[in-house]
């Protein structure tokens, strides 16, 4: 999968783009091929129960955790 990061006339380029990101902690799969664009000029939130990978995804976006698989552009 590939994220669309090109801007158009009516929609600016995303401020962050994640494509095919997977993250493992030993045998535990924390993120499984996540692909998303974070739009510019919008407030975005991640919601979900404990243990589904929200903090892991944010740590990859911030550069606090090493990327294991996929691409991240910020």
mmCIF file as gemmi writes it, N, C-alpha and C atoms, coordinates in Angstrom:
data_model
loop_
_atom_site.group_PDB
_atom_site.id
_atom_site.type_symbol
_atom_site.label_atom_id
_atom_site.label_alt_id
_atom_site.label_comp_id
_atom_site.label_asym_id
_atom_site.label_entity_id
_atom_site.label_seq_id
_atom_site.pdbx_PDB_ins_code
_atom_site.Cartn_x
_atom_site.Cartn_y
_atom_site.Cartn_z
_atom_site.occupancy
_atom_site.B_iso_or_equiv
_atom_site.pdbx_formal_charge
_atom_site.auth_seq_id
_atom_site.auth_asym_id
_atom_site.pdbx_PDB_model_num
ATOM 1 N N . UNK Axp A 1 ? 0.832 -1.178 0 1 0 ? 1 A 1
ATOM 2 C CA . UNK Axp A 1 ? 0 0 0 1 0 ? 1 A 1
ATOM 3 C C . UNK Axp A 1 ? 0.877 1.242 0 1 0 ? 1 A 1
ATOM 4 N N . UNK Axp A 2 ? 0.414 2.271 -0.643 1 0 ? 2 A 1
ATOM 5 C CA . UNK Axp A 2 ? 1.16 3.509 -0.694 1 0 ? 2 A 1
ATOM 6 C C . UNK Axp A 2 ? 0.241 4.665 -0.356 1 0 ? 2 A 1
ATOM 7 N N . UNK Axp A 3 ? 0.693 5.539 0.53 1 0 ? 3 A 1
ATOM 8 C CA . UNK Axp A 3 ? -0.112 6.695 0.921 1 0 ? 3 A 1
ATOM 9 C C . UNK Axp A 3 ? -0.019 7.772 -0.147 1 0 ? 3 A 1
ATOM 10 N N . UNK Axp A 4 ? -1.121 8.466 -0.376 1 0 ? 4 A 1
ATOM 11 C CA . UNK Axp A 4 ? -1.147 9.565 -1.323 1 0 ? 4 A 1
ATOM 12 C C . UNK Axp A 4 ? -0.741 10.83 -0.586 1 0 ? 4 A 1
ATOM 13 N N . UNK Axp A 5 ? 0.443 11.378 -0.896 1 0 ? 5 A 1
ATOM 14 C CA . UNK Axp A 5 ? 0.937 12.557 -0.201 1 0 ? 5 A 1
ATOM 15 C C . UNK Axp A 5 ? 1.012 13.781 -1.112 1 0 ? 5 A 1
ATOM 16 N N . UNK Axp A 6 ? 0.396 13.713 -2.264 1 0 ? 6 A 1
ATOM 17 C CA . UNK Axp A 6 ? 0.406 14.853 -3.17 1 0 ? 6 A 1
ATOM 18 C C . UNK Axp A 6 ? -0.733 15.8 -2.824 1 0 ? 6 A 1
ATOM 19 N N . UNK Axp A 7 ? -0.442 17.092 -2.855 1 0 ? 7 A 1
ATOM 20 C CA . UNK Axp A 7 ? -1.456 18.103 -2.586 1 0 ? 7 A 1
ATOM 21 C C . UNK Axp A 7 ? -2.265 18.367 -3.847 1 0 ? 7 A 1
ATOM 22 N N . UNK Axp A 8 ? -3.508 18.749 -3.65 1 0 ? 8 A 1
ATOM 23 C CA . UNK Axp A 8 ? -4.34 19.166 -4.774 1 0 ? 8 A 1
ATOM 24 C C . UNK Axp A 8 ? -4.786 20.588 -4.505 1 0 ? 8 A 1
ATOM 25 N N . UNK Axp A 9 ? -5.492 21.173 -5.448 1 0 ? 9 A 1
ATOM 26 C CA . UNK Axp A 9 ? -5.926 22.559 -5.311 1 0 ? 9 A 1
ATOM 27 C C . UNK Axp A 9 ? -6.866 22.751 -4.131 1 0 ? 9 A 1
ATOM 28 N N . UNK Axp A 10 ? -7.72 21.778 -3.848 1 0 ? 10 A 1
ATOM 29 C CA . UNK Axp A 10 ? -8.694 21.927 -2.772 1 0 ? 10 A 1
ATOM 30 C C . UNK Axp A 10 ? -8.274 21.255 -1.465 1 0 ? 10 A 1
ATOM 31 N N . UNK Axp A 11 ? -7.161 20.509 -1.47 1 0 ? 11 A 1
ATOM 32 C CA . UNK Axp A 11 ? -6.721 19.828 -0.265 1 0 ? 11 A 1
ATOM 33 C C . UNK Axp A 11 ? -5.202 19.906 -0.165 1 0 ? 11 A 1
ATOM 34 N N . UNK Axp A 12 ? -4.689 20.511 0.913 1 0 ? 12 A 1
ATOM 35 C CA . UNK Axp A 12 ? -3.231 20.605 1.071 1 0 ? 12 A 1
ATOM 36 C C . UNK Axp A 12 ? -2.622 19.243 1.375 1 0 ? 12 A 1
ATOM 37 N N . UNK Axp A 13 ? -1.312 19.137 1.22 1 0 ? 13 A 1
ATOM 38 C CA . UNK Axp A 13 ? -0.609 17.897 1.541 1 0 ? 13 A 1
ATOM 39 C C . UNK Axp A 13 ? -0.778 17.581 3.021 1 0 ? 13 A 1
ATOM 40 N N . UNK Axp A 14 ? -0.847 16.313 3.372 1 0 ? 14 A 1
ATOM 41 C CA . UNK Axp A 14 ? -0.972 15.956 4.794 1 0 ? 14 A 1
ATOM 42 C C . UNK Axp A 14 ? 0.273 16.369 5.576 1 0 ? 14 A 1
ATOM 43 N N . UNK Axp A 15 ? 0.106 16.613 6.882 1 0 ? 15 A 1
ATOM 44 C CA . UNK Axp A 15 ? 1.252 16.962 7.725 1 0 ? 15 A 1
ATOM 45 C C . UNK Axp A 15 ? 2.019 15.715 8.144 1 0 ? 15 A 1
ATOM 46 N N . UNK Axp A 16 ? 1.373 14.564 8.078 1 0 ? 16 A 1
ATOM 47 C CA . UNK Axp A 16 ? 2.031 13.288 8.367 1 0 ? 16 A 1
ATOM 48 C C . UNK Axp A 16 ? 1.379 12.209 7.519 1 0 ? 16 A 1
ATOM 49 N N . UNK Axp A 17 ? 2.203 11.266 7.088 1 0 ? 17 A 1
ATOM 50 C CA . UNK Axp A 17 ? 1.717 10.171 6.27 1 0 ? 17 A 1
ATOM 51 C C . UNK Axp A 17 ? 2.385 8.886 6.737 1 0 ? 17 A 1
ATOM 52 N N . UNK Axp A 18 ? 1.587 7.854 6.952 1 0 ? 18 A 1
ATOM 53 C CA . UNK Axp A 18 ? 2.065 6.557 7.407 1 0 ? 18 A 1
ATOM 54 C C . UNK Axp A 18 ? 1.612 5.535 6.37 1 0 ? 18 A 1
ATOM 55 N N . UNK Axp A 19 ? 2.52 4.685 5.916 1 0 ? 19 A 1
ATOM 56 C CA . UNK Axp A 19 ? 2.166 3.688 4.898 1 0 ? 19 A 1
ATOM 57 C C . UNK Axp A 19 ? 2.759 2.332 5.246 1 0 ? 19 A 1
ATOM 58 N N . UNK Axp A 20 ? 1.888 1.35 5.42 1 0 ? 20 A 1
ATOM 59 C CA . UNK Axp A 20 ? 2.317 -0.022 5.647 1 0 ? 20 A 1
ATOM 60 C C . UNK Axp A 20 ? 3.14 -0.228 6.899 1 0 ? 20 A 1
ATOM 61 N N . UNK Axp A 21 ? 2.858 0.515 7.947 1 0 ? 21 A 1
ATOM 62 C CA . UNK Axp A 21 ? 3.659 0.458 9.172 1 0 ? 21 A 1
ATOM 63 C C . UNK Axp A 21 ? 3.231 -0.723 10.04 1 0 ? 21 A 1
ATOM 64 N N . UNK Axp A 22 ? 4.208 -1.553 10.37 1 0 ? 22 A 1
ATOM 65 C CA . UNK Axp A 22 ? 4.006 -2.66 11.3 1 0 ? 22 A 1
ATOM 66 C C . UNK Axp A 22 ? 5.042 -2.547 12.406 1 0 ? 22 A 1
ATOM 67 N N . UNK Axp A 23 ? 4.651 -2.94 13.611 1 0 ? 23 A 1
ATOM 68 C CA . UNK Axp A 23 ? 5.539 -2.855 14.77 1 0 ? 23 A 1
ATOM 69 C C . UNK Axp A 23 ? 5.32 -4.085 15.636 1 0 ? 23 A 1
ATOM 70 N N . UNK Axp A 24 ? 6.423 -4.742 15.996 1 0 ? 24 A 1
ATOM 71 C CA . UNK Axp A 24 ? 6.38 -5.945 16.818 1 0 ? 24 A 1
ATOM 72 C C . UNK Axp A 24 ? 7.103 -5.692 18.134 1 0 ? 24 A 1
ATOM 73 N N . UNK Axp A 25 ? 6.585 -6.268 19.193 1 0 ? 25 A 1
ATOM 74 C CA . UNK Axp A 25 ? 7.28 -6.338 20.477 1 0 ? 25 A 1
ATOM 75 C C . UNK Axp A 25 ? 7.445 -7.824 20.771 1 0 ? 25 A 1
ATOM 76 N N . UNK Axp A 26 ? 8.586 -8.374 20.403 1 0 ? 26 A 1
ATOM 77 C CA . UNK Axp A 26 ? 8.759 -9.819 20.499 1 0 ? 26 A 1
ATOM 78 C C . UNK Axp A 26 ? 7.805 -10.508 19.547 1 0 ? 26 A 1
ATOM 79 N N . UNK Axp A 27 ? 6.974 -11.397 20.067 1 0 ? 27 A 1
ATOM 80 C CA . UNK Axp A 27 ? 5.992 -12.101 19.235 1 0 ? 27 A 1
ATOM 81 C C . UNK Axp A 27 ? 4.67 -11.346 19.133 1 0 ? 27 A 1
ATOM 82 N N . UNK Axp A 28 ? 4.543 -10.252 19.878 1 0 ? 28 A 1
ATOM 83 C CA . UNK Axp A 28 ? 3.304 -9.479 19.879 1 0 ? 28 A 1
ATOM 84 C C . UNK Axp A 28 ? 3.302 -8.465 18.745 1 0 ? 28 A 1
ATOM 85 N N . UNK Axp A 29 ? 2.269 -8.494 17.929 1 0 ? 29 A 1
ATOM 86 C CA . UNK Axp A 29 ? 2.103 -7.536 16.832 1 0 ? 29 A 1
ATOM 87 C C . UNK Axp A 29 ? 1.308 -6.34 17.345 1 0 ? 29 A 1
ATOM 88 N N . UNK Axp A 30 ? 1.968 -5.177 17.448 1 0 ? 30 A 1
ATOM 89 C CA . UNK Axp A 30 ? 1.32 -3.972 17.972 1 0 ? 30 A 1
ATOM 90 C C . UNK Axp A 30 ? 0.612 -3.186 16.87 1 0 ? 30 A 1
ATOM 91 N N . UNK Axp A 31 ? 1.224 -3.079 15.705 1 0 ? 31 A 1
ATOM 92 C CA . UNK Axp A 31 ? 0.641 -2.387 14.556 1 0 ? 31 A 1
ATOM 93 C C . UNK Axp A 31 ? 0.783 -3.301 13.345 1 0 ? 31 A 1
ATOM 94 N N . UNK Axp A 32 ? -0.281 -3.436 12.568 1 0 ? 32 A 1
ATOM 95 C CA . UNK Axp A 32 ? -0.284 -4.366 11.436 1 0 ? 32 A 1
ATOM 96 C C . UNK Axp A 32 ? -0.608 -3.63 10.139 1 0 ? 32 A 1
ATOM 97 N N . UNK Axp A 33 ? 0.433 -3.22 9.417 1 0 ? 33 A 1
ATOM 98 C CA . UNK Axp A 33 ? 0.304 -2.58 8.1 1 0 ? 33 A 1
ATOM 99 C C . UNK Axp A 33 ? -0.648 -1.381 8.119 1 0 ? 33 A 1
ATOM 100 N N . UNK Axp A 34 ? -0.418 -0.467 9.055 1 0 ? 34 A 1
ATOM 101 C CA . UNK Axp A 34 ? -1.253 0.732 9.193 1 0 ? 34 A 1
ATOM 102 C C . UNK Axp A 34 ? -0.899 1.729 8.092 1 0 ? 34 A 1
ATOM 103 N N . UNK Axp A 35 ? -1.917 2.274 7.445 1 0 ? 35 A 1
ATOM 104 C CA . UNK Axp A 35 ? -1.749 3.308 6.426 1 0 ? 35 A 1
ATOM 105 C C . UNK Axp A 35 ? -2.747 4.418 6.712 1 0 ? 35 A 1
ATOM 106 N N . UNK Axp A 36 ? -2.244 5.657 6.84 1 0 ? 36 A 1
ATOM 107 C CA . UNK Axp A 36 ? -3.138 6.794 7.055 1 0 ? 36 A 1
ATOM 108 C C . UNK Axp A 36 ? -2.426 8.095 6.742 1 0 ? 36 A 1
ATOM 109 N N . UNK Axp A 37 ? -3.202 9.117 6.448 1 0 ? 37 A 1
ATOM 110 C CA . UNK Axp A 37 ? -2.713 10.479 6.266 1 0 ? 37 A 1
ATOM 111 C C . UNK Axp A 37 ? -3.337 11.345 7.342 1 0 ? 37 A 1
ATOM 112 N N . UNK Axp A 38 ? -2.531 12.216 7.95 1 0 ? 38 A 1
ATOM 113 C CA . UNK Axp A 38 ? -3.027 13.181 8.924 1 0 ? 38 A 1
ATOM 114 C C . UNK Axp A 38 ? -3.17 14.501 8.18 1 0 ? 38 A 1
ATOM 115 N N . UNK Axp A 39 ? -4.412 14.973 7.987 1 0 ? 39 A 1
ATOM 116 C CA . UNK Axp A 39 ? -4.617 16.174 7.17 1 0 ? 39 A 1
ATOM 117 C C . UNK Axp A 39 ? -4.105 17.444 7.842 1 0 ? 39 A 1
ATOM 118 N N . UNK Axp A 40 ? -3.667 18.372 7.022 1 0 ? 40 A 1
ATOM 119 C CA . UNK Axp A 40 ? -3.229 19.678 7.512 1 0 ? 40 A 1
ATOM 120 C C . UNK Axp A 40 ? -4.439 20.508 7.933 1 0 ? 40 A 1
ATOM 121 N N . UNK Axp A 41 ? -4.263 21.347 8.932 1 0 ? 41 A 1
ATOM 122 C CA . UNK Axp A 41 ? -5.303 22.278 9.344 1 0 ? 41 A 1
ATOM 123 C C . UNK Axp A 41 ? -6.491 21.645 10.046 1 0 ? 41 A 1
ATOM 124 N N . UNK Axp A 42 ? -6.322 20.446 10.571 1 0 ? 42 A 1
ATOM 125 C CA . UNK Axp A 42 ? -7.418 19.747 11.255 1 0 ? 42 A 1
ATOM 126 C C . UNK Axp A 42 ? -6.947 19.253 12.618 1 0 ? 42 A 1
ATOM 127 N N . UNK Axp A 43 ? -7.869 19.122 13.54 1 0 ? 43 A 1
ATOM 128 C CA . UNK Axp A 43 ? -7.571 18.484 14.812 1 0 ? 43 A 1
ATOM 129 C C . UNK Axp A 43 ? -7.885 17.001 14.645 1 0 ? 43 A 1
ATOM 130 N N . UNK Axp A 44 ? -6.946 16.162 15.008 1 0 ? 44 A 1
ATOM 131 C CA . UNK Axp A 44 ? -7.096 14.725 14.817 1 0 ? 44 A 1
ATOM 132 C C . UNK Axp A 44 ? -6.868 14.034 16.15 1 0 ? 44 A 1
ATOM 133 N N . UNK Axp A 45 ? -7.675 13.034 16.447 1 0 ? 45 A 1
ATOM 134 C CA . UNK Axp A 45 ? -7.5 12.265 17.668 1 0 ? 45 A 1
ATOM 135 C C . UNK Axp A 45 ? -7.519 10.782 17.373 1 0 ? 45 A 1
ATOM 136 N N . UNK Axp A 46 ? -6.83 10.026 18.192 1 0 ? 46 A 1
ATOM 137 C CA . UNK Axp A 46 ? -6.856 8.571 18.119 1 0 ? 46 A 1
ATOM 138 C C . UNK Axp A 46 ? -7.588 8.063 19.356 1 0 ? 46 A 1
ATOM 139 N N . UNK Axp A 47 ? -8.604 7.275 19.144 1 0 ? 47 A 1
ATOM 140 C CA . UNK Axp A 47 ? -9.337 6.717 20.271 1 0 ? 47 A 1
ATOM 141 C C . UNK Axp A 47 ? -9.394 5.202 20.137 1 0 ? 47 A 1
ATOM 142 N N . UNK Axp A 48 ? -9.51 4.536 21.242 1 0 ? 48 A 1
ATOM 143 C CA . UNK Axp A 48 ? -9.616 3.085 21.241 1 0 ? 48 A 1
ATOM 144 C C . UNK Axp A 48 ? -9.241 2.545 22.597 1 0 ? 48 A 1
ATOM 145 N N . UNK Axp A 49 ? -9.499 1.27 22.81 1 0 ? 49 A 1
ATOM 146 C CA . UNK Axp A 49 ? -9.202 0.665 24.104 1 0 ? 49 A 1
ATOM 147 C C . UNK Axp A 49 ? -7.696 0.529 24.346 1 0 ? 49 A 1
ATOM 148 N N . UNK Axp A 50 ? -7.341 0.211 25.578 1 0 ? 50 A 1
ATOM 149 C CA . UNK Axp A 50 ? -5.941 -0.005 25.937 1 0 ? 50 A 1
ATOM 150 C C . UNK Axp A 50 ? -5.343 -1.135 25.105 1 0 ? 50 A 1
ATOM 151 N N . UNK Axp A 51 ? -4.091 -0.94 24.708 1 0 ? 51 A 1
ATOM 152 C CA . UNK Axp A 51 ? -3.358 -2.009 24.05 1 0 ? 51 A 1
ATOM 153 C C . UNK Axp A 51 ? -3.584 -2.188 22.565 1 0 ? 51 A 1
ATOM 154 N N . UNK Axp A 52 ? -4.166 -1.19 21.892 1 0 ? 52 A 1
ATOM 155 C CA . UNK Axp A 52 ? -4.414 -1.345 20.461 1 0 ? 52 A 1
ATOM 156 C C . UNK Axp A 52 ? -3.379 -0.644 19.579 1 0 ? 52 A 1
ATOM 157 N N . UNK Axp A 53 ? -2.388 0.04 20.174 1 0 ? 53 A 1
ATOM 158 C CA . UNK Axp A 53 ? -1.293 0.612 19.395 1 0 ? 53 A 1
ATOM 159 C C . UNK Axp A 53 ? -1.306 2.119 19.199 1 0 ? 53 A 1
ATOM 160 N N . UNK Axp A 54 ? -2.191 2.83 19.906 1 0 ? 54 A 1
ATOM 161 C CA . UNK Axp A 54 ? -2.258 4.291 19.733 1 0 ? 54 A 1
ATOM 162 C C . UNK Axp A 54 ? -0.933 4.953 20.103 1 0 ? 54 A 1
ATOM 163 N N . UNK Axp A 55 ? -0.417 4.655 21.28 1 0 ? 55 A 1
ATOM 164 C CA . UNK Axp A 55 ? 0.846 5.256 21.724 1 0 ? 55 A 1
ATOM 165 C C . UNK Axp A 55 ? 2.013 4.806 20.861 1 0 ? 55 A 1
ATOM 166 N N . UNK Axp A 56 ? 1.985 3.569 20.424 1 0 ? 56 A 1
ATOM 167 C CA . UNK Axp A 56 ? 3.051 3.071 19.544 1 0 ? 56 A 1
ATOM 168 C C . UNK Axp A 56 ? 3.069 3.843 18.229 1 0 ? 56 A 1
ATOM 169 N N . UNK Axp A 57 ? 1.9 4.092 17.655 1 0 ? 57 A 1
ATOM 170 C CA . UNK Axp A 57 ? 1.808 4.846 16.412 1 0 ? 57 A 1
ATOM 171 C C . UNK Axp A 57 ? 2.299 6.281 16.608 1 0 ? 57 A 1
ATOM 172 N N . UNK Axp A 58 ? 1.883 6.918 17.684 1 0 ? 58 A 1
ATOM 173 C CA . UNK Axp A 58 ? 2.321 8.299 17.947 1 0 ? 58 A 1
ATOM 174 C C . UNK Axp A 58 ? 3.823 8.375 18.208 1 0 ? 58 A 1
ATOM 175 N N . UNK Axp A 59 ? 4.386 7.368 18.865 1 0 ? 59 A 1
ATOM 176 C CA . UNK Axp A 59 ? 5.832 7.386 19.096 1 0 ? 59 A 1
ATOM 177 C C . UNK Axp A 59 ? 6.609 7.225 17.787 1 0 ? 59 A 1
ATOM 178 N N . UNK Axp A 60 ? 6.064 6.482 16.836 1 0 ? 60 A 1
ATOM 179 C CA . UNK Axp A 60 ? 6.695 6.388 15.518 1 0 ? 60 A 1
ATOM 180 C C . UNK Axp A 60 ? 6.606 7.714 14.766 1 0 ? 60 A 1
ATOM 181 N N . UNK Axp A 61 ? 5.444 8.363 14.843 1 0 ? 61 A 1
ATOM 182 C CA . UNK Axp A 61 ? 5.274 9.664 14.178 1 0 ? 61 A 1
ATOM 183 C C . UNK Axp A 61 ? 6.226 10.718 14.744 1 0 ? 61 A 1
ATOM 184 N N . UNK Axp A 62 ? 6.466 10.676 16.044 1 0 ? 62 A 1
ATOM 185 C CA . UNK Axp A 62 ? 7.323 11.681 16.686 1 0 ? 62 A 1
ATOM 186 C C . UNK Axp A 62 ? 8.805 11.367 16.549 1 0 ? 62 A 1
ATOM 187 N N . UNK Axp A 63 ? 9.133 10.158 16.125 1 0 ? 63 A 1
ATOM 188 C CA . UNK Axp A 63 ? 10.534 9.771 15.998 1 0 ? 63 A 1
ATOM 189 C C . UNK Axp A 63 ? 11.118 9.211 17.278 1 0 ? 63 A 1
ATOM 190 N N . UNK Axp A 64 ? 10.29 8.976 18.292 1 0 ? 64 A 1
ATOM 191 C CA . UNK Axp A 64 ? 10.769 8.454 19.568 1 0 ? 64 A 1
ATOM 192 C C . UNK Axp A 64 ? 11.009 6.946 19.52 1 0 ? 64 A 1
ATOM 193 N N . UNK Axp A 65 ? 10.466 6.275 18.536 1 0 ? 65 A 1
ATOM 194 C CA . UNK Axp A 65 ? 10.63 4.824 18.392 1 0 ? 65 A 1
ATOM 195 C C . UNK Axp A 65 ? 11.14 4.542 16.982 1 0 ? 65 A 1
ATOM 196 N N . UNK Axp A 66 ? 12.002 3.556 16.867 1 0 ? 66 A 1
ATOM 197 C CA . UNK Axp A 66 ? 12.559 3.178 15.555 1 0 ? 66 A 1
ATOM 198 C C . UNK Axp A 66 ? 11.515 2.457 14.712 1 0 ? 66 A 1
ATOM 199 N N . UNK Axp A 67 ? 11.463 2.804 13.452 1 0 ? 67 A 1
ATOM 200 C CA . UNK Axp A 67 ? 10.531 2.189 12.51 1 0 ? 67 A 1
ATOM 201 C C . UNK Axp A 67 ? 11.045 0.8 12.132 1 0 ? 67 A 1
ATOM 202 N N . UNK Axp A 68 ? 10.18 -0.201 12.222 1 0 ? 68 A 1
ATOM 203 C CA . UNK Axp A 68 ? 10.564 -1.575 11.879 1 0 ? 68 A 1
ATOM 204 C C . UNK Axp A 68 ? 10.155 -1.931 10.451 1 0 ? 68 A 1
ATOM 205 N N . UNK Axp A 69 ? 8.978 -1.469 10.034 1 0 ? 69 A 1
ATOM 206 C CA . UNK Axp A 69 ? 8.484 -1.822 8.712 1 0 ? 69 A 1
ATOM 207 C C . UNK Axp A 69 ? 7.54 -0.729 8.226 1 0 ? 69 A 1
ATOM 208 N N . UNK Axp A 70 ? 7.636 -0.354 6.954 1 0 ? 70 A 1
ATOM 209 C CA . UNK Axp A 70 ? 6.77 0.672 6.371 1 0 ? 70 A 1
ATOM 210 C C . UNK Axp A 70 ? 7.484 2.004 6.269 1 0 ? 70 A 1
ATOM 211 N N . UNK Axp A 71 ? 6.713 3.049 5.983 1 0 ? 71 A 1
ATOM 212 C CA . UNK Axp A 71 ? 7.276 4.393 5.858 1 0 ? 71 A 1
ATOM 213 C C . UNK Axp A 71 ? 6.466 5.398 6.664 1 0 ? 71 A 1
ATOM 214 N N . UNK Axp A 72 ? 7.169 6.386 7.198 1 0 ? 72 A 1
ATOM 215 C CA . UNK Axp A 72 ? 6.547 7.494 7.93 1 0 ? 72 A 1
ATOM 216 C C . UNK Axp A 72 ? 7.134 8.784 7.385 1 0 ? 72 A 1
ATOM 217 N N . UNK Axp A 73 ? 6.273 9.716 6.989 1 0 ? 73 A 1
ATOM 218 C CA . UNK Axp A 73 ? 6.716 11.046 6.545 1 0 ? 73 A 1
ATOM 219 C C . UNK Axp A 73 ? 5.996 12.085 7.389 1 0 ? 73 A 1
ATOM 220 N N . UNK Axp A 74 ? 6.771 12.999 7.962 1 0 ? 74 A 1
ATOM 221 C CA . UNK Axp A 74 ? 6.187 14.079 8.769 1 0 ? 74 A 1
ATOM 222 C C . UNK Axp A 74 ? 6.711 15.395 8.246 1 0 ? 74 A 1
